Amino acid sequence: MLSARNIYIAVMVLAGLILGLASLELSVIHDGPVPPLMYLIIVSFLVDMPLMTLASKGRLEPLQIEVRFIGVIAAALIYLGLRAALGA
């Protein structure tokens, strides 16, 4: 059985990687009206909704708040690391 924790963290890490690489090419992501790290919270919400629906049906275990925190922080660190390493 798939773990909601593994799915959530994997998607958030990919979101941080994609956001970091996209912000290097598109300055509107980094300099736009929405702070870039807010996109990660939006992705977190969009991933959390279907996972919680599956958890309520008993197909997945529910996400704990600690897992959400780890996923968002990991994505933010990847984003910030890419911006710092590849030139902001």
HELIX and SHEET records of a PDB file:
HELIX    1   1 ALA A    4  GLU A   25  1                                  22    
HELIX    2   2 SER A   27  ASP A   31  1                                   5    
HELIX    3   3 PRO A   36  SER A   56  1                                  21    
HELIX    4   4 ILE A   65  ALA A   85  1                                  21    
END                                                                             
